[in-house]
Amino acid sequence: MGLRMESDCPDTTDRWEAEIRRRNAVARRSYLRAQVAQMWSEIEELTTFLRVLDKMELQPLTHSEATKLGLQYAKERGVKLGNPNLCGPSAKLPAGGILRARREAGESVPAMAREYGVTRQAVYARLKRLDDAA
């Protein structure tokens, strides 16, 4: 038995590279199998849901029913309804007494609306509500 020459032995780096490629291929296959299994379970769930939905008799909502449900959902979430420019802490218009006093002093509604950054109709509506409340 003599000494082997390098040319007689396969290159170790080639064997390592081949082993790495084989292991990567195995890892990719197992990853893809897991992905397919997950998608298959999701498809089965969706199919079951569609079967149940098919058996149910669904009535479409009327516009008013949909509006009522939307308002109820908004209230449950705590949404403030209404125009924030006309009432509440962020109101652009001042308290009603100030508006009434300025109007009685002869100031025009369009001038007050420009000053507060609201429409004339908003000022008229506030004055009307004040008159109706009195």
Buried (B, 14 or more C-beta within 10 A) or exposed (E): EEEEEEEEEEEEEEEEEEEEEEEEEEEEEEEEEEEEEEEEEEEEEEEEEEEEEEEEEEEEEEEEEEEEEEEEEEEEEEEEEEEEBBEEEEBBBEEBEEBBEBBEEEEEBEEBBEEBEBBBEBBEBBBEEBEEEE
